[in-house]
Amino acid sequence: MNDHISFLIEKLPVLLFGFSGQRPGGLFLSLILAVLAVAVGFCLALPVSGAERSRWRPLRWCAVAYVELFRGIPLILLLVLVHQGVGGVRFGLNWSPRTSALVALALYSSAYQAEILRAGLAAVPQELVESARLMGSRPRQVYILVKLRYALRVMLPAFTGQAISLFKDTSVVVVIGVAEVMTVARMALGADVTNAPYWVTMYSFVGILYFALAFTLSRLSQRWERRSRPSDLAHSFFSY
Amino acid sequence: MTPNWLTPDLLNLLLQGLLLTVVLTAVTAALALILGVAAGTMRISGNRFAGALAVLHVETHRNLPALVLMIIWAFALPNLFPPELRRSIFFDNAFLNWLSGWSGLSLPYYTLAAGVALVLNTSAYLAELFRAGVGAIPQQHVDAARTLGASRLKLFWTLLLPQGLRTSFPAISTRLIHHLKNTALAAFVATPELFHSAQTAITRTFLALEFLMLAAVVYLLLAFAFSGLLRWVEKQWLVAGG
């Protein structure tokens, strides 16, 4: 028992921040990847959700195809496809594993976020939009200050759920060798046969790390939603 | 018809992978649905012990990435045992040899472990969805059943199960499609399913883009077919059947 604990303590800094002398890795990198992918994914989701509600049919079809494509294929396949197929040497891109991971995760997340955003935009009450127009707002103001704001608030639980799910999904980037917590755990165990008894300890600990973060984040977001939601909705009705 | 990079033996390899993906998805999805409904029911049963057990299952397996779960079951668990014991428990016994001969898998334990991890992971989500579906049943229906003198078992079979499944089925379908995509993770623990056989084909031919695109198209078609099947099930059994 004691040797298992001391093994974990010895490897803990590596698991959290990656190997010293290299670029940051470990759980820290998992978090950064998730945050960046959600942010980039949101920027991609905005035009896609707009295109899905476009009046011009071909544009709508393109947006639907985009969402169905990236929601329909497994993330592990998308990662390898981006890394070996698109970002590989064939097209002269030669992306690093980190870049490929970020691109794949952002595309994956953007498809889900576009769907959430579309549902949120569809839920904006027409009266709200019309009264904003009557007050003389420009289309852009209506979109950003009324529609988007309302959609983001209504869909907040869905967005946080997606972000937490994406954080767990970052574990999959181990297939292309990004030095996040799964890869680091694998490397720390190595091919050393004497490490075999520590496998369960190590991966269970990685599991506990994921669990602790995912569980805390989901509880925090629940509390945040409960606190902010009713007053926010009232606010958005009364102040426009 | 077939392009020249898709030789017959590679096509055969991919088809075997496809078959395993379909079988793995079907079996684990069915088991996950049963376990999920069971866990969801335990949580609403009012029995404190059963409820706590269900909460433990749901929270553990929902907050762990499916891949971590798979690696724990497939790679870490056998390492708990000394080598000789490990061999006889996980890799070389009558049951596994029979399974290997019957299914053609060289190391069936890894596939079983991947399946167990998938069932646990998806059932945790399904339990919550089913519980939410039961929660949406109008109180009058439950009151009416009680007034008519339905036993708890009868109440479950005739009201909670069918109505709970019906209300939560759209969400359950979405999760099951996600489950189909999650089976690709099993490739990481040496399960020769579709994605794994695509990777094997790539190591033989070095044609990454071709085989990955092919696999992506097949997964898309599988997802469409599966969602069509689930919609059919919903229409046939849950809406019309009452």
Boltz contact constraints between the chains, C-beta under 6 A:
constraints:
  - contact:
      token1: [A, 72]
      token2: [B, 220]
      max_distance: 6.0
  - contact:
      token1: [A, 72]
      token2: [B, 223]
      max_distance: 6.0
  - contact:
      token1: [A, 73]
      token2: [B, 216]
      max_distance: 6.0
  - contact:
      token1: [A, 73]
      token2: [B, 219]
      max_distance: 6.0
  - contact:
      token1: [A, 74]
      token2: [B, 181]
      max_distance: 6.0
  - contact:
      token1: [A, 74]
      token2: [B, 184]
      max_distance: 6.0
  - contact:
      token1: [A, 76]
      token2: [B, 184]
      max_distance: 6.0
  - contact:
      token1: [A, 76]
      token2: [B, 185]
      max_distance: 6.0
  - contact:
      token1: [A, 77]
      token2: [B, 184]
      max_distance: 6.0
  - contact:
      token1: [A, 77]
      token2: [B, 195]
      max_distance: 6.0
  - contact:
      token1: [A, 77]
      token2: [B, 215]
      max_distance: 6.0
  - contact:
      token1: [A, 77]
      token2: [B, 216]
      max_distance: 6.0
  - contact:
      token1: [A, 81]
      token2: [B, 212]
      max_distance: 6.0
  - contact:
      token1: [A, 84]
      token2: [B, 208]
      max_distance: 6.0
  - contact:
      token1: [A, 85]
      token2: [B, 208]
      max_distance: 6.0
  - contact:
      token1: [A, 85]
      token2: [B, 209]
      max_distance: 6.0
  - contact:
      token1: [A, 85]
      token2: [B, 212]
      max_distance: 6.0
  - contact:
      token1: [A, 168]
      token2: [B, 65]
      max_distance: 6.0
  - contact:
      token1: [A, 171]
      token2: [B, 65]
      max_distance: 6.0
  - contact:
      token1: [A, 171]
      token2: [B, 67]
      max_distance: 6.0
  - contact:
      token1: [A, 171]
      token2: [B, 68]
      max_distance: 6.0
  - contact:
      token1: [A, 172]
      token2: [B, 67]
      max_distance: 6.0
  - contact:
      token1: [A, 196]
      token2: [B, 79]
      max_distance: 6.0
  - contact:
      token1: [A, 199]
      token2: [B, 76]
      max_distance: 6.0
  - contact:
      token1: [A, 199]
      token2: [B, 79]
      max_distance: 6.0
  - contact:
      token1: [A, 200]
      token2: [B, 76]
      max_distance: 6.0
  - contact:
      token1: [A, 200]
      token2: [B, 80]
      max_distance: 6.0
  - contact:
      token1: [A, 203]
      token2: [B, 71]
      max_distance: 6.0
  - contact:
      token1: [A, 203]
      token2: [B, 72]
      max_distance: 6.0
  - contact:
      token1: [A, 203]
      token2: [B, 76]
      max_distance: 6.0
  - contact:
      token1: [A, 206]
      token2: [B, 68]
      max_distance: 6.0
  - contact:
      token1: [A, 207]
      token2: [B, 64]
      max_distance: 6.0
  - contact:
      token1: [A, 207]
      token2: [B, 68]
      max_distance: 6.0
  - contact:
      token1: [A, 210]
      token2: [B, 64]
      max_distance: 6.0
  - contact:
      token1: [A, 210]
      token2: [B, 65]
      max_distance: 6.0
  - contact:
      token1: [A, 211]
      token2: [B, 63]
      max_distance: 6.0
  - contact:
      token1: [A, 211]
      token2: [B, 64]
      max_distance: 6.0
  - contact:
      token1: [A, 214]
      token2: [B, 63]
      max_distance: 6.0
  - contact:
      token1: [A, 215]
      token2: [B, 63]
      max_distance: 6.0
